Amino acid sequence: MTTTDNLFREALTLKPSEKAQLIDKLISTLDKSDKEIDELWAKEAEDRIDAYDQGKIKGISLEKVL
């Protein structure tokens, strides 16, 4: 049996509230920010704002998007 299977069997013995806490903690470890990616997205956002301000790109109405 793998470590994952052992952990799962142990988790099944927890109270529902403890299971929820464990799930929340596990999920939160999957969503760690990456500084390099965050910086790239920030630059992309700034570039798009600048292009919009300079008239290089146009906005799209909400109605058209939906």
ZAFI-482240 format. One record per residue (C-alpha): residue number from 1; residue in three letters; z, y, x. Coordinates in Angstrom, 1 decimal. Layout:
+-----+------+--------+--------+--------+
: seq : type :      w :      v :      u :
+-----+------+--------+--------+--------+
: NUM :  ALA :      Z :      Y :      X :
...
+-----+------+--------+--------+--------+
***
This chain:
+-----+------+--------+--------+--------+
: seq : type :      w :      v :      u :
+-----+------+--------+--------+--------+
:   1 :  MET :    0.0 :    0.0 :    0.0 :
:   2 :  THR :   -0.9 :    3.5 :    1.3 :
:   3 :  THR :    1.5 :    6.4 :    1.7 :
:   4 :  THR :   -0.2 :    8.1 :   -1.2 :
:   5 :  ASP :    0.5 :    5.1 :   -3.4 :
:   6 :  ASN :    4.2 :    5.1 :   -2.3 :
:   7 :  LEU :    4.6 :    8.8 :   -3.0 :
:   8 :  PHE :    3.0 :    8.4 :   -6.4 :
:   9 :  ARG :    5.3 :    5.6 :   -7.3 :
:  10 :  GLU :    8.3 :    7.7 :   -6.3 :
:  11 :  ALA :    7.0 :   10.7 :   -8.2 :
:  12 :  LEU :    6.8 :    8.6 :  -11.4 :
:  13 :  THR :   10.6 :    8.2 :  -11.2 :
:  14 :  LEU :   11.1 :   12.0 :  -11.4 :
:  15 :  LYS :   12.2 :   13.9 :  -14.5 :
:  16 :  PRO :    9.3 :   15.8 :  -16.2 :
:  17 :  SER :   10.5 :   19.1 :  -14.9 :
:  18 :  GLU :   10.7 :   17.7 :  -11.4 :
:  19 :  LYS :    7.2 :   16.4 :  -11.7 :
:  20 :  ALA :    6.0 :   19.8 :  -12.8 :
:  21 :  GLN :    7.7 :   21.4 :   -9.8 :
:  22 :  LEU :    6.1 :   18.9 :   -7.5 :
:  23 :  ILE :    2.7 :   19.4 :   -9.0 :
:  24 :  ASP :    3.0 :   23.2 :   -8.7 :
:  25 :  LYS :    4.0 :   22.9 :   -5.0 :
:  26 :  LEU :    1.2 :   20.5 :   -4.2 :
:  27 :  ILE :   -1.4 :   22.7 :   -6.0 :
:  28 :  SER :   -0.2 :   25.8 :   -4.2 :
:  29 :  THR :   -0.9 :   24.2 :   -0.8 :
:  30 :  LEU :   -4.5 :   23.8 :   -1.7 :
:  31 :  ASP :   -5.1 :   27.5 :   -2.4 :
:  32 :  LYS :   -4.3 :   29.0 :    1.0 :
:  33 :  SER :   -6.2 :   32.1 :    1.8 :
:  34 :  ASP :   -8.4 :   32.2 :    4.9 :
:  35 :  LYS :   -8.2 :   35.5 :    6.7 :
:  36 :  GLU :  -11.7 :   35.3 :    8.0 :
:  37 :  ILE :  -13.2 :   34.5 :    4.6 :
:  38 :  ASP :  -11.1 :   37.2 :    3.0 :
:  39 :  GLU :  -12.4 :   39.7 :    5.5 :
:  40 :  LEU :  -16.0 :   38.6 :    4.9 :
:  41 :  TRP :  -15.6 :   39.0 :    1.1 :
:  42 :  ALA :  -14.0 :   42.4 :    1.6 :
:  43 :  LYS :  -17.0 :   43.5 :    3.7 :
:  44 :  GLU :  -19.5 :   42.1 :    1.2 :
:  45 :  ALA :  -17.7 :   44.0 :   -1.6 :
:  46 :  GLU :  -17.8 :   47.3 :    0.4 :
:  47 :  ASP :  -21.5 :   46.7 :    1.2 :
:  48 :  ARG :  -22.3 :   46.2 :   -2.5 :
:  49 :  ILE :  -20.4 :   49.3 :   -3.5 :
:  50 :  ASP :  -22.2 :   51.4 :   -0.8 :
:  51 :  ALA :  -25.6 :   50.0 :   -1.9 :
:  52 :  TYR :  -24.8 :   50.9 :   -5.5 :
:  53 :  ASP :  -23.6 :   54.4 :   -4.6 :
:  54 :  GLN :  -26.8 :   54.9 :   -2.6 :
:  55 :  GLY :  -29.0 :   53.7 :   -5.5 :
:  56 :  LYS :  -30.2 :   50.6 :   -3.6 :
:  57 :  ILE :  -29.0 :   48.3 :   -6.4 :
:  58 :  LYS :  -28.4 :   48.8 :  -10.1 :
:  59 :  GLY :  -25.6 :   47.7 :  -12.3 :
:  60 :  ILE :  -26.0 :   45.2 :  -15.2 :
:  61 :  SER :  -24.5 :   45.9 :  -18.6 :
:  62 :  LEU :  -21.8 :   43.5 :  -19.9 :
:  63 :  GLU :  -24.0 :   42.7 :  -22.9 :
:  64 :  LYS :  -26.8 :   41.5 :  -20.6 :
:  65 :  VAL :  -24.4 :   39.5 :  -18.4 :
:  66 :  LEU :  -23.0 :   37.7 :  -21.4 :
+-----+------+--------+--------+--------+
***
